[in-house]
Amino acid sequence: MRKALLLLTTMTLALLVAAGAALAQAPTQHINQTLPVDFNLDDTEGCSGELIHLTGELHAVFHLTLDDAGNVQHAATQFTFANVTGTGEVSGGQYTVPTTVTSTAHSNLGGFPITGTEQSTSTVIGQGQLPDSRFHSLLRYTLYEDGFMTVEVSQFRAECRNGSQ
């Protein structure tokens, strides 16, 4: 799950940098995008004990504040999985993933570094008797102009629940 969170954080930062460059004319911008979801969730050491292949859509909403030069100064984002379902590699069981991730990022007047926090609660719901998993995380990240990024996992906890609860 941590790999999925880091992937989502990297996607967020890449989209923020691209959006800042493309929208340099306006002091504030609101962007809505729908992106495909297609990856393996590694829950081999978690509740299900297997890889779960997830597919569906990710709805991304960005609220950007730009300075006079068009640099992103503040960004608030929300990512919501839409119709994301998965299939367990071993069990063949079906899962649904109703997840929302919120993120806030700040940059200095030169554009870099971009620092931010990302808070998420992800739920993987197993059908029937398959276990349900819930993950809570708080990440703090910094993206530097040369592309180097640091990520600190400030909080992470996972909960398992028996199926049909």
C-alpha positions as a Markdown table, in Angstrom:
| # | Residue | x | y | z |
|---|---|---|---|---|
| 1 | Met | 0.0 | 0.0 | 0.0 |
| 2 | Arg | 2.9 | 2.4 | 0.7 |
| 3 | Lys | 4.1 | 1.9 | -2.9 |
| 4 | Ala | 0.6 | 3.0 | -4.1 |
| 5 | Leu | 0.7 | 6.0 | -1.8 |
| 6 | Leu | 4.1 | 7.1 | -3.1 |
| 7 | Leu | 2.9 | 6.6 | -6.7 |
| 8 | Leu | -0.1 | 8.8 | -6.0 |
| 9 | Thr | 2.1 | 11.4 | -4.4 |
| 10 | Thr | 4.5 | 11.4 | -7.4 |
| 11 | Met | 1.5 | 11.7 | -9.8 |
| 12 | Thr | 0.2 | 14.7 | -7.7 |
| 13 | Leu | 3.5 | 16.5 | -7.9 |
| 14 | Ala | 4.0 | 15.9 | -11.6 |
| 15 | Leu | 0.5 | 17.2 | -12.4 |
| 16 | Leu | 1.1 | 20.3 | -10.1 |
| 17 | Val | 4.3 | 21.2 | -11.9 |
| 18 | Ala | 2.6 | 20.7 | -15.4 |
| 19 | Ala | -0.5 | 22.6 | -14.3 |
| 20 | Gly | 1.6 | 25.5 | -13.0 |
| 21 | Ala | 3.5 | 25.8 | -16.3 |
| 22 | Ala | 0.3 | 25.6 | -18.4 |
| 23 | Leu | -1.8 | 28.0 | -16.4 |
| 24 | Ala | 0.7 | 30.9 | -15.9 |
| 25 | Gln | -1.9 | 33.5 | -16.9 |
| 26 | Ala | -4.3 | 33.2 | -14.1 |
| 27 | Pro | -4.0 | 33.8 | -10.3 |
| 28 | Thr | -6.2 | 30.9 | -9.4 |
| 29 | Gln | -7.3 | 27.8 | -11.4 |
| 30 | His | -9.5 | 24.9 | -10.9 |
| 31 | Ile | -8.8 | 21.7 | -12.8 |
| 32 | Asn | -10.8 | 18.5 | -13.0 |
| 33 | Gln | -9.3 | 15.4 | -14.6 |
| 34 | Thr | -10.2 | 11.8 | -14.9 |
| 35 | Leu | -7.3 | 9.3 | -15.1 |
| 36 | Pro | -7.2 | 5.5 | -15.6 |
| 37 | Val | -6.3 | 3.3 | -12.7 |
| 38 | Asp | -4.5 | 0.1 | -13.5 |
| 39 | Phe | -2.0 | -1.3 | -10.9 |
| 40 | Asn | -1.3 | -4.1 | -8.4 |
| 41 | Leu | -1.9 | -3.4 | -4.8 |
| 42 | Asp | 0.6 | -5.4 | -2.8 |
| 43 | Asp | -1.3 | -6.7 | 0.2 |
| 44 | Thr | 0.8 | -9.8 | 0.6 |
| 45 | Glu | 1.7 | -8.9 | 4.1 |
| 46 | Gly | -1.7 | -7.4 | 4.9 |
| 47 | Cys | -5.2 | -8.7 | 5.4 |
| 48 | Ser | -5.8 | -10.5 | 2.1 |
| 49 | Gly | -2.2 | -12.0 | 1.8 |
| 50 | Glu | -2.2 | -11.5 | -1.9 |
| 51 | Leu | -1.6 | -9.1 | -4.8 |
| 52 | Ile | -4.9 | -7.4 | -5.9 |
| 53 | His | -5.0 | -6.1 | -9.5 |
| 54 | Leu | -7.0 | -2.8 | -9.4 |
| 55 | Thr | -8.7 | -1.1 | -12.4 |
| 56 | Gly | -11.1 | 1.8 | -12.7 |
| 57 | Glu | -10.8 | 5.6 | -12.7 |
| 58 | Leu | -9.3 | 8.3 | -10.6 |
| 59 | His | -11.1 | 11.7 | -10.4 |
| 60 | Ala | -8.6 | 14.4 | -9.7 |
| 61 | Val | -9.6 | 17.9 | -8.6 |
| 62 | Phe | -7.0 | 20.7 | -8.3 |
| 63 | His | -7.4 | 24.2 | -6.8 |
| 64 | Leu | -4.2 | 26.2 | -7.6 |
| 65 | Thr | -3.1 | 29.6 | -6.5 |
| 66 | Leu | -0.4 | 31.2 | -8.7 |
| 67 | Asp | 1.9 | 34.1 | -8.2 |
| 68 | Asp | 2.3 | 36.9 | -10.8 |
| 69 | Ala | 5.0 | 34.9 | -12.6 |
| 70 | Gly | 2.7 | 31.9 | -12.8 |
| 71 | Asn | 4.4 | 29.7 | -10.2 |
| 72 | Val | 2.2 | 27.5 | -8.1 |
| 73 | Gln | 2.2 | 28.9 | -4.6 |
| 74 | His | -0.5 | 26.7 | -3.1 |
| 75 | Ala | -2.4 | 23.7 | -4.3 |
| 76 | Ala | -5.2 | 21.7 | -2.7 |
| 77 | Thr | -6.0 | 18.5 | -4.4 |
| 78 | Gln | -8.5 | 15.7 | -3.9 |
| 79 | Phe | -8.3 | 12.3 | -5.6 |
| 80 | Thr | -11.3 | 10.0 | -5.5 |
| 81 | Phe | -11.4 | 6.5 | -6.9 |
| 82 | Ala | -14.4 | 5.9 | -9.1 |
| 83 | Asn | -15.6 | 2.4 | -9.8 |
| 84 | Val | -12.2 | 1.0 | -8.8 |
| 85 | Thr | -12.5 | -2.8 | -8.4 |
| 86 | Gly | -9.9 | -5.5 | -8.0 |
| 87 | Thr | -9.3 | -9.2 | -8.4 |
| 88 | Gly | -7.1 | -11.2 | -6.0 |
| 89 | Glu | -4.2 | -12.9 | -7.7 |
| 90 | Val | -4.5 | -16.0 | -5.6 |
| 91 | Ser | -8.1 | -16.2 | -4.5 |
| 92 | Gly | -9.7 | -14.7 | -7.6 |
| 93 | Gly | -11.9 | -12.9 | -5.2 |
| 94 | Gln | -13.4 | -9.5 | -6.0 |
| 95 | Tyr | -12.6 | -6.2 | -4.1 |
| 96 | Thr | -13.9 | -2.7 | -4.3 |
| 97 | Val | -11.8 | 0.4 | -3.3 |
| 98 | Pro | -13.8 | 3.5 | -2.4 |
| 99 | Thr | -10.9 | 5.8 | -1.6 |
| 100 | Thr | -10.4 | 9.6 | -1.3 |
| 101 | Val | -7.0 | 11.3 | -0.8 |
| 102 | Thr | -6.5 | 14.9 | 0.0 |
| 103 | Ser | -3.2 | 16.8 | -0.4 |
| 104 | Thr | -2.0 | 20.3 | 0.2 |
| 105 | Ala | 1.2 | 21.7 | -1.3 |
| 106 | His | 3.2 | 25.0 | -1.0 |
| 107 | Ser | 6.1 | 26.4 | -2.9 |
| 108 | Asn | 8.3 | 29.4 | -2.5 |
| 109 | Leu | 8.3 | 32.4 | -4.9 |
| 110 | Gly | 10.8 | 30.7 | -7.2 |
| 111 | Gly | 8.6 | 27.7 | -7.6 |
| 112 | Phe | 10.9 | 25.2 | -5.8 |
| 113 | Pro | 11.1 | 23.5 | -3.5 |
| 114 | Ile | 7.4 | 22.3 | -3.4 |
| 115 | Thr | 6.5 | 21.0 | 0.0 |
| 116 | Gly | 3.3 | 19.4 | 1.0 |
| 117 | Thr | 1.3 | 17.0 | 3.1 |
| 118 | Glu | -1.0 | 14.2 | 1.9 |
| 119 | Gln | -3.5 | 12.5 | 4.1 |
| 120 | Ser | -5.4 | 9.4 | 3.0 |
| 121 | Thr | -7.7 | 6.7 | 4.2 |
| 122 | Ser | -7.9 | 3.8 | 1.8 |
| 123 | Thr | -10.4 | 1.0 | 2.1 |
| 124 | Val | -10.2 | -2.3 | 0.2 |
| 125 | Ile | -13.5 | -4.1 | 0.7 |
| 126 | Gly | -13.5 | -7.9 | 0.0 |
| 127 | Gln | -16.7 | -9.5 | -1.3 |
| 128 | Gly | -18.3 | -12.2 | 0.7 |
| 129 | Gln | -16.0 | -13.8 | 3.3 |
| 130 | Leu | -12.8 | -12.0 | 2.0 |
| 131 | Pro | -11.2 | -9.7 | 4.5 |
| 132 | Asp | -11.5 | -5.9 | 4.4 |
| 133 | Ser | -8.4 | -3.7 | 4.8 |
| 134 | Arg | -8.3 | -0.1 | 5.8 |
| 135 | Phe | -5.1 | 2.0 | 5.6 |
| 136 | His | -4.5 | 5.5 | 7.1 |
| 137 | Ser | -1.5 | 7.5 | 6.2 |
| 138 | Leu | 0.0 | 11.0 | 6.5 |
| 139 | Leu | 2.9 | 11.8 | 4.2 |
| 140 | Arg | 5.1 | 14.9 | 4.1 |
| 141 | Tyr | 7.0 | 15.5 | 0.9 |
| 142 | Thr | 9.4 | 17.9 | -0.8 |
| 143 | Leu | 10.1 | 18.1 | -4.5 |
| 144 | Tyr | 13.3 | 19.9 | -5.5 |
| 145 | Glu | 13.9 | 21.6 | -8.9 |
| 146 | Asp | 16.4 | 18.9 | -10.0 |
| 147 | Gly | 13.6 | 16.3 | -9.6 |
| 148 | Phe | 14.9 | 14.9 | -6.3 |
| 149 | Met | 12.0 | 14.1 | -3.9 |
| 150 | Thr | 11.9 | 13.3 | -0.3 |
| 151 | Val | 8.9 | 11.6 | 1.3 |
| 152 | Glu | 8.4 | 11.1 | 5.1 |
| 153 | Val | 5.7 | 8.7 | 6.2 |
| 154 | Ser | 4.6 | 10.6 | 9.4 |
| 155 | Gln | 1.8 | 8.2 | 10.2 |
| 156 | Phe | 0.7 | 4.8 | 8.9 |
| 157 | Arg | -1.6 | 2.3 | 10.3 |
| 158 | Ala | -3.5 | -0.6 | 8.8 |
| 159 | Glu | -6.6 | -2.4 | 10.1 |
| 160 | Cys | -8.0 | -5.8 | 9.1 |
| 161 | Arg | -11.7 | -6.7 | 9.4 |
| 162 | Asn | -13.2 | -10.1 | 8.7 |
| 163 | Gly | -15.4 | -10.3 | 5.6 |
| 164 | Ser | -19.1 | -9.5 | 5.7 |
| 165 | Gln | -18.7 | -7.0 | 8.5 |
